[in-house]
């Protein structure tokens, strides 16, 4: 296994993708935010005084996907063709966040999908911390990627 972000001396580097073929690429990531049932009910019922928590988290996740290269030092700036963030209640104490990023390009969009899910989760925490400091962000993971030389991968 080769760590592509290290050169032959072990120094960090941005991967040169100039010789890679452009292919259609998709990545799907997810995160979960566990909270008290009362907190989730407040969000779902629209009773939060700061407004629509899911709408704000969705926008934050999309914005984060578009700016991943500014947050992760060795990521390439990418022209995403799509960034989608979906949020839904899972049971009575969890928000499931699913992010999907797409593009046609020379490098994958896994980091963009993971960043979108993570920032959406952090936004939920930020908006709700006044009522539930014990929330936990869990299971941030890549669920699917396709395109490129390595092809398709699924959880």
C-alpha positions in Angstrom: 0.0 0.0 0.0 1.3 3.4 -1.0 0.4 6.6 0.9 -0.1 9.0 -2.0 0.1 12.1 0.1 3.8 11.4 1.0 6.7 11.7 -1.3 9.7 9.4 -1.4 11.3 11.1 1.6 8.1 11.0 3.7 7.2 14.7 3.2 3.6 15.7 2.8 2.6 16.6 -0.8 -0.5 17.3 -2.9 -1.1 14.3 -5.2 -0.4 15.1 -8.9 -3.6 14.1 -10.8 -2.7 15.7 -14.1 -2.3 12.4 -15.9 -5.5 10.8 -14.5 -8.5 10.4 -16.7 -11.6 12.4 -16.0 -14.4 10.1 -14.8 -17.8 10.5 -13.2 -17.4 10.2 -9.5 -19.8 9.9 -6.6 -19.3 9.6 -2.9 -21.9 9.1 -0.2 -21.1 9.6 3.5 -23.1 9.6 6.7 -23.0 10.8 10.3 -25.3 10.4 13.2 -26.0 12.8 16.1 -27.4 11.2 19.2 -29.4 13.4 21.6 -32.1 13.4 24.2 -35.5 12.4 22.8 -36.8 15.9 24.0 -34.2 17.6 21.8 -35.0 15.6 18.7 -38.7 16.3 19.3 -38.0 20.0 19.5 -36.1 19.9 16.2 -38.7 17.8 14.3 -41.6 19.8 15.6 -40.0 23.1 14.7 -40.0 24.4 18.2 -36.3 25.5 18.3 -36.0 29.2 18.9 -33.0 29.5 16.5 -35.2 28.3 13.6 -35.2 25.2 11.3 -32.2 23.2 12.5 -32.3 20.8 9.6 -32.4 23.6 7.0 -29.4 25.4 8.6 -27.4 22.1 8.9 -28.2 21.2 5.3 -26.9 24.6 4.0 -23.8 24.3 6.3 -23.1 20.8 4.9 -23.4 21.9 1.3 -21.2 24.9 1.9 -18.6 22.8 3.6 -18.5 20.3 0.7 -17.8 23.2 -1.7 -14.9 24.4 0.6 -13.4 21.2 1.6 -10.1 22.1 -0.1 -9.8 25.1 2.3 -10.3 22.9 5.4 -8.2 19.7 4.5 -4.7 20.9 3.6 -3.8 18.5 0.7 -7.3 18.3 -1.0 -7.7 19.6 -4.5 -10.2 22.4 -5.1 -13.0 20.6 -7.0 -15.9 21.8 -9.2 -18.7 19.8 -7.7 -21.6 19.2 -10.0 -23.8 18.3 -7.1 -23.7 18.4 -3.3 -26.8 17.1 -1.4 -27.3 16.8 2.3 -30.3 14.9 3.7 -31.3 14.9 7.4 -33.9 12.7 9.1 -34.9 11.5 12.5 -33.8 8.0 13.2 -35.7 6.5 16.2 -36.5 9.0 18.9 -32.9 10.1 19.7 -30.8 10.3 16.6 -30.5 12.4 13.5 -29.1 10.6 10.4 -27.2 12.8 8.0 -26.5 11.5 4.5 -24.4 13.5 2.1 -23.9 12.8 -1.6 -21.3 14.6 -3.8 -20.8 14.2 -7.5 -18.5 15.5 -10.2 -16.7 14.6 -13.4 -13.0 15.0 -12.7 -9.6 13.5 -12.0 -9.9 12.9 -8.3 -12.6 11.5 -6.0 -15.1 13.3 -3.8 -14.9 11.2 -0.7 -13.5 14.0 1.4 -16.2 16.4 0.2 -19.0 14.0 1.2 -17.3 13.3 4.6 -16.8 17.0 5.3 -20.5 17.8 4.4 -21.8 15.1 6.8 -19.4 16.2 9.6 -20.1 19.9 9.3 -23.9 19.3 9.2 -23.5 17.3 12.4 -21.4 20.0 14.0 -24.1 22.6 13.0 -26.8 20.5 14.7 -24.6 20.4 17.8 -24.0 24.2 17.7 -27.7 25.0 17.3 -28.8 22.7 20.1 -26.0 22.8 22.6 -27.9 25.2 24.8 -30.6 22.6 25.5 -28.5 19.4 25.2 -24.8 19.5 25.9 -24.6 15.7 26.0 -25.2 15.2 22.2 -22.8 12.8 20.6 -21.6 12.9 17.0 -21.1 9.3 15.9 -20.4 7.0 13.0 -19.0 9.5 10.5 -18.1 7.2 7.6 -17.9 6.8 3.9 -20.7 4.5 2.6 -20.1 4.5 -1.1 -17.7 5.7 -3.7 -17.6 5.1 -7.4 -15.5 6.3 -10.4 -11.8 6.5 -11.0 -9.3 3.8 -11.3 -10.3 2.0 -8.1 -13.9 1.7 -9.2 -16.8 1.1 -6.8 -16.7 0.6 -3.1 -19.6 0.2 -0.6 -19.8 -0.3 3.1 
